[in-house]
Amino acid sequence: MEVQEKIEKALNNIRPALQMDGGDVEFLKYEDGTVYVKLLGACGGCPMSTMTLKLFIEERLKEEVPEVKEVVQV
């Protein structure tokens, strides 16, 4: 399985939690250990979005996809 496929699979596992709060995440690209995403819906304008990105999305992706070094919001 390619890194991109593993990232998509991991994000699909994360989505329900984000959607419960009216948000979502869109995978844009993977490059040199960095995953680029866009936070959507309620997550896009939420003051806690940085924490959601780093403490939830990034941590989960690192656990499930060892190649991921960081997650960046575009």
N, CA, C, O and CB atoms as a CASP TS submission, in Angstrom:
PFRMAT TS
TARGET T0000
AUTHOR 0000-0000-0000
METHOD Language model
MODEL 1
PARENT N/A
ATOM      1  N   MET     1       0.854  -1.187   0.000  1.00  0.00           N
ATOM      2  CA  MET     1       0.000   0.000   0.000  1.00  0.00           C
ATOM      3  C   MET     1       0.896   1.246   0.000  1.00  0.00           C
ATOM      4  O   MET     1       1.842   1.341   0.783  1.00  0.00           O
ATOM      5  CB  MET     1      -0.970   0.001   1.240  1.00  0.00           C
ATOM      6  N   GLU     2       0.592   2.178  -0.871  1.00  0.00           N
ATOM      7  CA  GLU     2       1.361   3.418  -0.951  1.00  0.00           C
ATOM      8  C   GLU     2       1.085   4.316   0.244  1.00  0.00           C
ATOM      9  O   GLU     2       0.048   4.196   0.897  1.00  0.00           O
ATOM     10  CB  GLU     2       1.041   4.160  -2.245  1.00  0.00           C
ATOM     11  N   VAL     3       2.021   5.216   0.527  1.00  0.00           N
ATOM     12  CA  VAL     3       1.890   6.140   1.656  1.00  0.00           C
ATOM     13  C   VAL     3       0.594   6.936   1.516  1.00  0.00           C
ATOM     14  O   VAL     3      -0.141   7.100   2.489  1.00  0.00           O
ATOM     15  CB  VAL     3       3.114   7.098   1.736  1.00  0.00           C
ATOM     16  N   GLN     4       0.313   7.426   0.320  1.00  0.00           N
ATOM     17  CA  GLN     4      -0.888   8.239   0.101  1.00  0.00           C
ATOM     18  C   GLN     4      -2.160   7.461   0.445  1.00  0.00           C
ATOM     19  O   GLN     4      -3.090   8.005   1.041  1.00  0.00           O
ATOM     20  CB  GLN     4      -0.945   8.720  -1.356  1.00  0.00           C
ATOM     21  N   GLU     5      -2.189   6.184   0.061  1.00  0.00           N
ATOM     22  CA  GLU     5      -3.346   5.333   0.372  1.00  0.00           C
ATOM     23  C   GLU     5      -3.490   5.156   1.878  1.00  0.00           C
ATOM     24  O   GLU     5      -4.598   5.198   2.414  1.00  0.00           O
ATOM     25  CB  GLU     5      -3.210   3.957  -0.313  1.00  0.00           C
ATOM     26  N   LYS     6      -2.350   4.956   2.563  1.00  0.00           N
ATOM     27  CA  LYS     6      -2.389   4.788   4.021  1.00  0.00           C
ATOM     28  C   LYS     6      -2.898   6.063   4.694  1.00  0.00           C
ATOM     29  O   LYS     6      -3.638   5.998   5.676  1.00  0.00           O
ATOM     30  CB  LYS     6      -0.986   4.420   4.563  1.00  0.00           C
ATOM     31  N   ILE     7      -2.500   7.215   4.165  1.00  0.00           N
ATOM     32  CA  ILE     7      -2.943   8.505   4.716  1.00  0.00           C
ATOM     33  C   ILE     7      -4.446   8.641   4.541  1.00  0.00           C
ATOM     34  O   ILE     7      -5.152   9.013   5.479  1.00  0.00           O
ATOM     35  CB  ILE     7      -2.206   9.691   4.028  1.00  0.00           C
ATOM     36  N   GLU     8      -4.942   8.340   3.338  1.00  0.00           N
ATOM     37  CA  GLU     8      -6.383   8.422   3.067  1.00  0.00           C
ATOM     38  C   GLU     8      -7.164   7.509   4.008  1.00  0.00           C
ATOM     39  O   GLU     8      -8.205   7.897   4.539  1.00  0.00           O
ATOM     40  CB  GLU     8      -6.680   8.049   1.600  1.00  0.00           C
ATOM     41  N   LYS     9      -6.655   6.295   4.208  1.00  0.00           N
ATOM     42  CA  LYS     9      -7.326   5.341   5.094  1.00  0.00           C
ATOM     43  C   LYS     9      -7.369   5.870   6.530  1.00  0.00           C
ATOM     44  O   LYS     9      -8.399   5.791   7.198  1.00  0.00           O
ATOM     45  CB  LYS     9      -6.611   3.973   5.051  1.00  0.00           C
ATOM     46  N   ALA    10      -6.245   6.407   6.992  1.00  0.00           N
ATOM     47  CA  ALA    10      -6.176   6.950   8.353  1.00  0.00           C
ATOM     48  C   ALA    10      -7.120   8.142   8.498  1.00  0.00           C
ATOM     49  O   ALA    10      -7.808   8.267   9.511  1.00  0.00           O
ATOM     50  CB  ALA    10      -4.727   7.370   8.701  1.00  0.00           C
ATOM     51  N   LEU    11      -7.157   9.013   7.495  1.00  0.00           N
ATOM     52  CA  LEU    11      -8.056  10.171   7.556  1.00  0.00           C
ATOM     53  C   LEU    11      -9.509   9.724   7.580  1.00  0.00           C
ATOM     54  O   LEU    11     -10.334  10.346   8.248  1.00  0.00           O
ATOM     55  CB  LEU    11      -7.813  11.111   6.364  1.00  0.00           C
ATOM     56  N   ASN    12      -9.832   8.664   6.866  1.00  0.00           N
ATOM     57  CA  ASN    12     -11.203   8.149   6.884  1.00  0.00           C
ATOM     58  C   ASN    12     -11.589   7.651   8.269  1.00  0.00           C
ATOM     59  O   ASN    12     -12.763   7.693   8.637  1.00  0.00           O
ATOM     60  CB  ASN    12     -11.363   7.024   5.865  1.00  0.00           C
ATOM     61  N   ASN    13     -10.611   7.178   9.041  1.00  0.00           N
ATOM     62  CA  ASN    13     -10.873   6.756  10.422  1.00  0.00           C
ATOM     63  C   ASN    13     -11.064   7.960  11.352  1.00  0.00           C
ATOM     64  O   ASN    13     -11.767   7.867  12.358  1.00  0.00           O
ATOM     65  CB  ASN    13      -9.723   5.876  10.933  1.00  0.00           C
ATOM     66  N   ILE    14     -10.442   9.071  11.014  1.00  0.00           N
ATOM     67  CA  ILE    14     -10.490  10.286  11.829  1.00  0.00           C
ATOM     68  C   ILE    14     -11.763  11.093  11.547  1.00  0.00           C
ATOM     69  O   ILE    14     -12.317  11.730  12.443  1.00  0.00           O
ATOM     70  CB  ILE    14      -9.247  11.153  11.566  1.00  0.00           C
ATOM     71  N   ARG    15     -12.215  11.055  10.298  1.00  0.00           N
ATOM     72  CA  ARG    15     -13.345  11.899   9.850  1.00  0.00           C
ATOM     73  C   ARG    15     -14.591  11.862  10.734  1.00  0.00           C
ATOM     74  O   ARG    15     -15.141  12.920  11.040  1.00  0.00           O
ATOM     75  CB  ARG    15     -13.739  11.490   8.480  1.00  0.00           C
ATOM     76  N   PRO    16     -15.057  10.682  11.157  1.00  0.00           N
ATOM     77  CA  PRO    16     -16.298  10.673  11.962  1.00  0.00           C
ATOM     78  C   PRO    16     -16.227  11.569  13.202  1.00  0.00           C
ATOM     79  O   PRO    16     -17.212  12.222  13.547  1.00  0.00           O
ATOM     80  CB  PRO    16     -16.615   9.254  12.397  1.00  0.00           C
ATOM     81  N   ALA    17     -15.080  11.605  13.867  1.00  0.00           N
ATOM     82  CA  ALA    17     -14.934  12.453  15.059  1.00  0.00           C
ATOM     83  C   ALA    17     -15.029  13.928  14.683  1.00  0.00           C
ATOM     84  O   ALA    17     -15.647  14.712  15.403  1.00  0.00           O
ATOM     85  CB  ALA    17     -13.590  12.171  15.767  1.00  0.00           C
ATOM     86  N   LEU    18     -14.424  14.309  13.566  1.00  0.00           N
ATOM     87  CA  LEU    18     -14.488  15.702  13.112  1.00  0.00           C
ATOM     88  C   LEU    18     -15.907  16.059  12.672  1.00  0.00           C
ATOM     89  O   LEU    18     -16.395  17.153  12.955  1.00  0.00           O
ATOM     90  CB  LEU    18     -13.495  15.941  11.954  1.00  0.00           C
ATOM     91  N   GLN    19     -16.556  15.137  11.984  1.00  0.00           N
ATOM     92  CA  GLN    19     -17.899  15.384  11.472  1.00  0.00           C
ATOM     93  C   GLN    19     -18.930  15.509  12.588  1.00  0.00           C
ATOM     94  O   GLN    19     -19.943  16.190  12.424  1.00  0.00           O
ATOM     95  CB  GLN    19     -18.302  14.274  10.527  1.00  0.00           C
ATOM     96  N   MET    20     -18.679  14.856  13.722  1.00  0.00           N
ATOM     97  CA  MET    20     -19.586  14.983  14.867  1.00  0.00           C
ATOM     98  C   MET    20     -19.650  16.428  15.351  1.00  0.00           C
ATOM     99  O   MET    20     -20.663  16.859  15.902  1.00  0.00           O
ATOM    100  CB  MET    20     -19.139  14.060  16.015  1.00  0.00           C
ATOM    101  N   ASP    21     -18.565  17.176  15.145  1.00  0.00           N
ATOM    102  CA  ASP    21     -18.516  18.582  15.551  1.00  0.00           C
ATOM    103  C   ASP    21     -18.755  19.528  14.377  1.00  0.00           C
ATOM    104  O   ASP    21     -18.515  20.730  14.486  1.00  0.00           O
ATOM    105  CB  ASP    21     -17.174  18.891  16.194  1.00  0.00           C
ATOM    106  N   GLY    22     -19.230  18.981  13.248  1.00  0.00           N
ATOM    107  CA  GLY    22     -19.557  19.819  12.101  1.00  0.00           C
ATOM    108  C   GLY    22     -18.373  20.165  11.210  1.00  0.00           C
ATOM    109  O   GLY    22     -18.455  21.093  10.405  1.00  0.00           O
ATOM    110  N   GLY    23     -17.279  19.434  11.345  1.00  0.00           N
ATOM    111  CA  GLY    23     -16.089  19.715  10.544  1.00  0.00           C
ATOM    112  C   GLY    23     -15.696  18.548   9.678  1.00  0.00           C
ATOM    113  O   GLY    23     -16.383  17.528   9.633  1.00  0.00           O
ATOM    114  N   ASP    24     -14.591  18.705   8.995  1.00  0.00           N
ATOM    115  CA  ASP    24     -14.038  17.638   8.162  1.00  0.00           C
ATOM    116  C   ASP    24     -12.612  18.012   7.790  1.00  0.00           C
ATOM    117  O   ASP    24     -12.153  19.116   8.080  1.00  0.00           O
ATOM    118  CB  ASP    24     -14.908  17.402   6.883  1.00  0.00           C
ATOM    119  N   VAL    25     -11.919  17.085   7.149  1.00  0.00           N
ATOM    120  CA  VAL    25     -10.548  17.324   6.704  1.00  0.00           C
ATOM    121  C   VAL    25     -10.410  16.830   5.267  1.00  0.00           C
ATOM    122  O   VAL    25     -10.923  15.771   4.908  1.00  0.00           O
ATOM    123  CB  VAL    25      -9.515  16.615   7.643  1.00  0.00           C
ATOM    124  N   GLU    26      -9.714  17.610   4.460  1.00  0.00           N
ATOM    125  CA  GLU    26      -9.475  17.239   3.068  1.00  0.00           C
ATOM    126  C   GLU    26      -7.979  17.032   2.871  1.00  0.00           C
ATOM    127  O   GLU    26      -7.174  17.904   3.198  1.00  0.00           O
ATOM    128  CB  GLU    26     -10.022  18.326   2.090  1.00  0.00           C
ATOM    129  N   PHE    27      -7.615  15.873   2.336  1.00  0.00           N
ATOM    130  CA  PHE    27      -6.214  15.566   2.040  1.00  0.00           C
ATOM    131  C   PHE    27      -5.840  16.242   0.731  1.00  0.00           C
ATOM    132  O   PHE    27      -6.510  16.050  -0.285  1.00  0.00           O
ATOM    133  CB  PHE    27      -5.972  14.021   1.960  1.00  0.00           C
ATOM    134  N   LEU    28      -4.771  17.035   0.750  1.00  0.00           N
ATOM    135  CA  LEU    28      -4.332  17.734  -0.453  1.00  0.00           C
ATOM    136  C   LEU    28      -3.140  17.039  -1.110  1.00  0.00           C
ATOM    137  O   LEU    28      -3.179  16.713  -2.296  1.00  0.00           O
ATOM    138  CB  LEU    28      -3.971  19.175  -0.118  1.00  0.00           C
ATOM    139  N   LYS    29      -2.067  16.813  -0.320  1.00  0.00           N
ATOM    140  CA  LYS    29      -0.910  16.115  -0.884  1.00  0.00           C
ATOM    141  C   LYS    29       0.018  15.646   0.222  1.00  0.00           C
ATOM    142  O   LYS    29      -0.070  16.077   1.372  1.00  0.00           O
ATOM    143  CB  LYS    29      -0.150  17.022  -1.865  1.00  0.00           C
ATOM    144  N   TYR    30       0.922  14.737  -0.175  1.00  0.00           N
ATOM    145  CA  TYR    30       1.962  14.232   0.712  1.00  0.00           C
ATOM    146  C   TYR    30       3.296  14.475   0.018  1.00  0.00           C
ATOM    147  O   TYR    30       3.471  14.121  -1.148  1.00  0.00           O
ATOM    148  CB  TYR    30       1.752  12.705   1.051  1.00  0.00           C
ATOM    149  N   GLU    31       4.233  15.080   0.739  1.00  0.00           N
ATOM    150  CA  GLU    31       5.523  15.421   0.144  1.00  0.00           C
ATOM    151  C   GLU    31       6.611  15.390   1.212  1.00  0.00           C
ATOM    152  O   GLU    31       6.528  16.118   2.202  1.00  0.00           O
ATOM    153  CB  GLU    31       5.466  16.810  -0.532  1.00  0.00           C
ATOM    154  N   ASP    32       7.616  14.566   1.022  1.00  0.00           N
ATOM    155  CA  ASP    32       8.781  14.499   1.921  1.00  0.00           C
ATOM    156  C   ASP    32       8.423  14.410   3.405  1.00  0.00           C
ATOM    157  O   ASP    32       8.992  15.130   4.225  1.00  0.00           O
ATOM    158  CB  ASP    32       9.648  15.706   1.704  1.00  0.00           C
ATOM    159  N   GLY    33       7.495  13.542   3.747  1.00  0.00           N
ATOM    160  CA  GLY    33       7.139  13.348   5.150  1.00  0.00           C
ATOM    161  C   GLY    33       6.094  14.308   5.682  1.00  0.00           C
ATOM    162  O   GLY    33       5.662  14.181   6.828  1.00  0.00           O
ATOM    163  N   THR    34       5.678  15.276   4.861  1.00  0.00           N
ATOM    164  CA  THR    34       4.685  16.262   5.287  1.00  0.00           C
ATOM    165  C   THR    34       3.360  16.010   4.579  1.00  0.00           C
ATOM    166  O   THR    34       3.306  15.828   3.363  1.00  0.00           O
ATOM    167  CB  THR    34       5.182  17.696   5.003  1.00  0.00           C
ATOM    168  N   VAL    35       2.292  16.004   5.375  1.00  0.00           N
ATOM    169  CA  VAL    35       0.941  15.854   4.832  1.00  0.00           C
ATOM    170  C   VAL    35       0.293  17.236   4.842  1.00  0.00           C
ATOM    171  O   VAL    35       0.283  17.926   5.862  1.00  0.00           O
ATOM    172  CB  VAL    35       0.087  14.809   5.662  1.00  0.00           C
ATOM    173  N   TYR    36      -0.243  17.623   3.701  1.00  0.00           N
ATOM    174  CA  TYR    36      -0.926  18.913   3.573  1.00  0.00           C
ATOM    175  C   TYR    36      -2.419  18.658   3.537  1.00  0.00           C
ATOM    176  O   TYR    36      -2.910  17.892   2.708  1.00  0.00           O
ATOM    177  CB  TYR    36      -0.462  19.687   2.297  1.00  0.00           C
ATOM    178  N   VAL    37      -3.147  19.317   4.456  1.00  0.00           N
ATOM    179  CA  VAL    37      -4.592  19.133   4.545  1.00  0.00           C
ATOM    180  C   VAL    37      -5.288  20.484   4.609  1.00  0.00           C
ATOM    181  O   VAL    37      -4.668  21.520   4.849  1.00  0.00           O
ATOM    182  CB  VAL    37      -4.959  18.281   5.774  1.00  0.00           C
ATOM    183  N   LYS    38      -6.583  20.438   4.388  1.00  0.00           N
ATOM    184  CA  LYS    38      -7.417  21.625   4.550  1.00  0.00           C
ATOM    185  C   LYS    38      -8.533  21.234   5.512  1.00  0.00           C
ATOM    186  O   LYS    38      -9.219  20.232   5.307  1.00  0.00           O
ATOM    187  CB  LYS    38      -7.989  22.148   3.159  1.00  0.00           C
ATOM    188  N   LEU    39      -8.709  22.028   6.560  1.00  0.00           N
ATOM    189  CA  LEU    39      -9.790  21.782   7.499  1.00  0.00           C
ATOM    190  C   LEU    39     -11.050  22.446   6.953  1.00  0.00           C
ATOM    191  O   LEU    39     -11.021  23.595   6.511  1.00  0.00           O
ATOM    192  CB  LEU    39      -9.437  22.316   8.928  1.00  0.00           C
ATOM    193  N   LEU    40     -12.149  21.709   6.990  1.00  0.00           N
ATOM    194  CA  LEU    40     -13.397  22.170   6.389  1.00  0.00           C
ATOM    195  C   LEU    40     -14.499  22.343   7.433  1.00  0.00           C
ATOM    196  O   LEU    40     -14.382  21.865   8.561  1.00  0.00           O
ATOM    197  CB  LEU    40     -13.850  21.193   5.314  1.00  0.00           C
ATOM    198  N   GLY    41     -15.564  23.030   7.041  1.00  0.00           N
ATOM    199  CA  GLY    41     -16.718  23.197   7.908  1.00  0.00           C
ATOM    200  C   GLY    41     -16.359  23.933   9.182  1.00  0.00           C
ATOM    201  O   GLY    41     -15.615  24.913   9.163  1.00  0.00           O
ATOM    202  N   ALA    42     -16.900  23.447  10.292  1.00  0.00           N
ATOM    203  CA  ALA    42     -16.667  24.087  11.584  1.00  0.00           C
ATOM    204  C   ALA    42     -15.187  24.089  11.958  1.00  0.00           C
ATOM    205  O   ALA    42     -14.731  24.982  12.672  1.00  0.00           O
ATOM    206  CB  ALA    42     -17.473  23.387  12.668  1.00  0.00           C
ATOM    207  N   CYS    43     -14.437  23.104  11.486  1.00  0.00           N
ATOM    208  CA  CYS    43     -13.008  23.022  11.809  1.00  0.00           C
ATOM    209  C   CYS    43     -12.219  24.163  11.168  1.00  0.00           C
ATOM    210  O   CYS    43     -11.207  24.602  11.713  1.00  0.00           O
ATOM    211  CB  CYS    43     -12.438  21.676  11.352  1.00  0.00           C
ATOM    212  N   GLY    44     -12.678  24.639  10.019  1.00  0.00           N
ATOM    213  CA  GLY    44     -11.963  25.685   9.299  1.00  0.00           C
ATOM    214  C   GLY    44     -11.819  26.974  10.079  1.00  0.00           C
ATOM    215  O   GLY    44     -10.766  27.611  10.030  1.00  0.00           O
ATOM    216  N   GLY    45     -12.857  27.371  10.797  1.00  0.00           N
ATOM    217  CA  GLY    45     -12.812  28.640  11.507  1.00  0.00           C
ATOM    218  C   GLY    45     -12.716  28.517  13.015  1.00  0.00           C
ATOM    219  O   GLY    45     -12.800  29.511  13.736  1.00  0.00           O
ATOM    220  N   CYS    46     -12.542  27.311  13.481  1.00  0.00           N
ATOM    221  CA  CYS    46     -12.535  27.077  14.929  1.00  0.00           C
ATOM    222  C   CYS    46     -11.215  27.535  15.552  1.00  0.00           C
ATOM    223  O   CYS    46     -10.146  27.256  15.010  1.00  0.00           O
ATOM    224  CB  CYS    46     -12.772  25.585  15.233  1.00  0.00           C
ATOM    225  N   PRO    47     -11.284  28.242  16.693  1.00  0.00           N
ATOM    226  CA  PRO    47     -10.061  28.666  17.372  1.00  0.00           C
ATOM    227  C   PRO    47      -9.214  27.484  17.860  1.00  0.00           C
ATOM    228  O   PRO    47      -8.017  27.639  18.103  1.00  0.00           O
ATOM    229  CB  PRO    47     -10.412  29.559  18.546  1.00  0.00           C
ATOM    230  N   MET    48      -9.821  26.327  18.000  1.00  0.00           N
ATOM    231  CA  MET    48      -9.100  25.135  18.464  1.00  0.00           C
ATOM    232  C   MET    48      -8.531  24.323  17.293  1.00  0.00           C
ATOM    233  O   MET    48      -7.990  23.237  17.502  1.00  0.00           O
ATOM    234  CB  MET    48     -10.030  24.252  19.307  1.00  0.00           C
ATOM    235  N   SER    49      -8.649  24.839  16.072  1.00  0.00           N
ATOM    236  CA  SER    49      -8.254  24.054  14.895  1.00  0.00           C
ATOM    237  C   SER    49      -6.773  23.672  14.914  1.00  0.00           C
ATOM    238  O   SER    49      -6.421  22.585  14.455  1.00  0.00           O
ATOM    239  CB  SER    49      -8.559  24.834  13.626  1.00  0.00           C
ATOM    240  N   THR    50      -5.906  24.525  15.426  1.00  0.00           N
ATOM    241  CA  THR    50      -4.481  24.198  15.485  1.00  0.00           C
ATOM    242  C   THR    50      -4.255  23.012  16.406  1.00  0.00           C
ATOM    243  O   THR    50      -3.468  22.117  16.098  1.00  0.00           O
ATOM    244  CB  THR    50      -3.659  25.412  15.962  1.00  0.00           C
ATOM    245  N   MET    51      -4.947  23.007  17.535  1.00  0.00           N
ATOM    246  CA  MET    51      -4.826  21.877  18.464  1.00  0.00           C
ATOM    247  C   MET    51      -5.388  20.611  17.831  1.00  0.00           C
ATOM    248  O   MET    51      -4.801  19.536  17.958  1.00  0.00           O
ATOM    249  CB  MET    51      -5.557  22.180  19.792  1.00  0.00           C
ATOM    250  N   THR    52      -6.526  20.737  17.150  1.00  0.00           N
ATOM    251  CA  THR    52      -7.127  19.585  16.470  1.00  0.00           C
ATOM    252  C   THR    52      -6.143  19.038  15.449  1.00  0.00           C
ATOM    253  O   THR    52      -5.948  17.827  15.346  1.00  0.00           O
ATOM    254  CB  THR    52      -8.470  19.975  15.782  1.00  0.00           C
ATOM    255  N   LEU    53      -5.529  19.930  14.702  1.00  0.00           N
ATOM    256  CA  LEU    53      -4.595  19.529  13.658  1.00  0.00           C
ATOM    257  C   LEU    53      -3.387  18.810  14.244  1.00  0.00           C
ATOM    258  O   LEU    53      -3.045  17.715  13.796  1.00  0.00           O
ATOM    259  CB  LEU    53      -4.144  20.742  12.857  1.00  0.00           C
ATOM    260  N   LYS    54      -2.740  19.407  15.234  1.00  0.00           N
ATOM    261  CA  LYS    54      -1.493  18.863  15.779  1.00  0.00           C
ATOM    262  C   LYS    54      -1.709  17.712  16.757  1.00  0.00           C
ATOM    263  O   LYS    54      -1.028  16.690  16.677  1.00  0.00           O
ATOM    264  CB  LYS    54      -0.723  19.956  16.465  1.00  0.00           C
ATOM    265  N   LEU    55      -2.657  17.879  17.681  1.00  0.00           N
ATOM    266  CA  LEU    55      -2.823  16.892  18.752  1.00  0.00           C
ATOM    267  C   LEU    55      -3.712  15.719  18.369  1.00  0.00           C
ATOM    268  O   LEU    55      -3.634  14.654  18.982  1.00  0.00           O
ATOM    269  CB  LEU    55      -3.390  17.556  19.966  1.00  0.00           C
ATOM    270  N   PHE    56      -4.555  15.904  17.364  1.00  0.00           N
ATOM    271  CA  PHE    56      -5.459  14.812  16.986  1.00  0.00           C
ATOM    272  C   PHE    56      -5.083  14.245  15.619  1.00  0.00           C
ATOM    273  O   PHE    56      -4.708  13.077  15.513  1.00  0.00           O
ATOM    274  CB  PHE    56      -6.921  15.302  16.972  1.00  0.00           C
ATOM    275  N   ILE    57      -5.180  15.058  14.582  1.00  0.00           N
ATOM    276  CA  ILE    57      -4.936  14.567  13.226  1.00  0.00           C
ATOM    277  C   ILE    57      -3.485  14.129  13.050  1.00  0.00           C
ATOM    278  O   ILE    57      -3.224  13.014  12.597  1.00  0.00           O
ATOM    279  CB  ILE    57      -5.285  15.647  12.197  1.00  0.00           C
ATOM    280  N   GLU    58      -2.534  15.003  13.408  1.00  0.00           N
ATOM    281  CA  GLU    58      -1.121  14.668  13.223  1.00  0.00           C
ATOM    282  C   GLU    58      -0.717  13.438  14.030  1.00  0.00           C
ATOM    283  O   GLU    58      -0.032  12.555  13.515  1.00  0.00           O
ATOM    284  CB  GLU    58      -0.247  15.851  13.615  1.00  0.00           C
ATOM    285  N   GLU    59      -1.135  13.377  15.284  1.00  0.00           N
ATOM    286  CA  GLU    59      -0.763  12.238  16.133  1.00  0.00           C
ATOM    287  C   GLU    59      -1.312  10.929  15.586  1.00  0.00           C
ATOM    288  O   GLU    59      -0.609   9.919  15.546  1.00  0.00           O
ATOM    289  CB  GLU    59      -1.266  12.453  17.559  1.00  0.00           C
ATOM    290  N   ARG    60      -2.578  10.952  15.162  1.00  0.00           N
ATOM    291  CA  ARG    60      -3.191   9.729  14.607  1.00  0.00           C
ATOM    292  C   ARG    60      -2.491   9.301  13.326  1.00  0.00           C
ATOM    293  O   ARG    60      -2.232   8.114  13.129  1.00  0.00           O
ATOM    294  CB  ARG    60      -4.692   9.948  14.332  1.00  0.00           C
ATOM    295  N   LEU    61      -2.182  10.261  12.449  1.00  0.00           N
ATOM    296  CA  LEU    61      -1.503   9.924  11.201  1.00  0.00           C
ATOM    297  C   LEU    61      -0.118   9.352  11.465  1.00  0.00           C
ATOM    298  O   LEU    61       0.291   8.391  10.813  1.00  0.00           O
ATOM    299  CB  LEU    61      -1.398  11.153  10.304  1.00  0.00           C
ATOM    300  N   LYS    62       0.602   9.930  12.407  1.00  0.00           N
ATOM    301  CA  LYS    62       1.942   9.424  12.738  1.00  0.00           C
ATOM    302  C   LYS    62       1.870   7.985  13.270  1.00  0.00           C
ATOM    303  O   LYS    62       2.737   7.164  12.968  1.00  0.00           O
ATOM    304  CB  LYS    62       2.621  10.343  13.783  1.00  0.00           C
ATOM    305  N   GLU    63       0.837   7.688  14.059  1.00  0.00           N
ATOM    306  CA  GLU    63       0.657   6.343  14.598  1.00  0.00           C
ATOM    307  C   GLU    63       0.389   5.335  13.480  1.00  0.00           C
ATOM    308  O   GLU    63       0.967   4.249  13.458  1.00  0.00           O
ATOM    309  CB  GLU    63      -0.494   6.326  15.614  1.00  0.00           C
ATOM    310  N   GLU    64      -0.493   5.709  12.557  1.00  0.00           N
ATOM    311  CA  GLU    64      -0.929   4.779  11.524  1.00  0.00           C
ATOM    312  C   GLU    64      -0.028   4.759  10.292  1.00  0.00           C
ATOM    313  O   GLU    64       0.017   3.763   9.570  1.00  0.00           O
ATOM    314  CB  GLU    64      -2.319   5.117  11.110  1.00  0.00           C
ATOM    315  N   VAL    65       0.693   5.860  10.050  1.00  0.00           N
ATOM    316  CA  VAL    65       1.553   5.963   8.868  1.00  0.00           C
ATOM    317  C   VAL    65       2.921   6.482   9.317  1.00  0.00           C
ATOM    318  O   VAL    65       3.128   7.692   9.404  1.00  0.00           O
ATOM    319  CB  VAL    65       0.918   6.910   7.776  1.00  0.00           C
ATOM    320  N   PRO    66       3.850   5.573   9.600  1.00  0.00           N
ATOM    321  CA  PRO    66       5.160   5.970  10.143  1.00  0.00           C
ATOM    322  C   PRO    66       5.945   6.955   9.270  1.00  0.00           C
ATOM    323  O   PRO    66       6.805   7.677   9.774  1.00  0.00           O
ATOM    324  CB  PRO    66       5.994   4.747  10.353  1.00  0.00           C
ATOM    325  N   GLU    67       5.655   6.987   7.981  1.00  0.00           N
ATOM    326  CA  GLU    67       6.358   7.900   7.076  1.00  0.00           C
ATOM    327  C   GLU    67       6.003   9.371   7.319  1.00  0.00           C
ATOM    328  O   GLU    67       6.742  10.266   6.911  1.00  0.00           O
ATOM    329  CB  GLU    67       6.044   7.535   5.638  1.00  0.00           C
ATOM    330  N   VAL    68       4.877   9.612   7.979  1.00  0.00           N
ATOM    331  CA  VAL    68       4.420  10.996   8.225  1.00  0.00           C
ATOM    332  C   VAL    68       5.238  11.623   9.347  1.00  0.00           C
ATOM    333  O   VAL    68       5.349  11.067  10.440  1.00  0.00           O
ATOM    334  CB  VAL    68       2.904  11.027   8.584  1.00  0.00           C
ATOM    335  N   LYS    69       5.809  12.794   9.057  1.00  0.00           N
ATOM    336  CA  LYS    69       6.600  13.529  10.047  1.00  0.00           C
ATOM    337  C   LYS    69       5.820  14.701  10.625  1.00  0.00           C
ATOM    338  O   LYS    69       5.949  15.019  11.807  1.00  0.00           O
ATOM    339  CB  LYS    69       7.899  14.029   9.423  1.00  0.00           C
ATOM    340  N   GLU    70       4.997  15.350   9.773  1.00  0.00           N
ATOM    341  CA  GLU    70       4.165  16.447  10.263  1.00  0.00           C
ATOM    342  C   GLU    70       2.961  16.633   9.357  1.00  0.00           C
ATOM    343  O   GLU    70       2.926  16.154   8.224  1.00  0.00           O
ATOM    344  CB  GLU    70       4.976  17.752  10.351  1.00  0.00           C
ATOM    345  N   VAL    71       1.959  17.355   9.899  1.00  0.00           N
ATOM    346  CA  VAL    71       0.746  17.681   9.150  1.00  0.00           C
ATOM    347  C   VAL    71       0.625  19.194   9.154  1.00  0.00           C
ATOM    348  O   VAL    71       0.741  19.837  10.197  1.00  0.00           O
ATOM    349  CB  VAL    71      -0.538  16.992   9.769  1.00  0.00           C
ATOM    350  N   VAL    72       0.389  19.759   7.965  1.00  0.00           N
ATOM    351  CA  VAL    72       0.319  21.206   7.799  1.00  0.00           C
ATOM    352  C   VAL    72      -1.023  21.575   7.183  1.00  0.00           C
ATOM    353  O   VAL    72      -1.494  20.935   6.243  1.00  0.00           O
ATOM    354  CB  VAL    72       1.488  21.723   6.921  1.00  0.00           C
ATOM    355  N   GLN    73      -1.624  22.622   7.734  1.00  0.00           N
ATOM    356  CA  GLN    73      -2.889  23.115   7.184  1.00  0.00           C
ATOM    357  C   GLN    73      -2.606  24.153   6.096  1.00  0.00           C
ATOM    358  O   GLN    73      -1.805  25.067   6.292  1.00  0.00           O
ATOM    359  CB  GLN    73      -3.781  23.725   8.306  1.00  0.00           C
ATOM    360  N   VAL    74      -3.264  24.004   4.965  1.00  0.00           N
ATOM    361  CA  VAL    74      -3.089  24.933   3.840  1.00  0.00           C
ATOM    362  C   VAL    74      -4.281  25.854   3.771  1.00  0.00           C
ATOM    363  O   VAL    74      -4.343  26.718   2.896  1.00  0.00           O
ATOM    364  CB  VAL    74      -2.911  24.175   2.500  1.00  0.00           C
TER
END
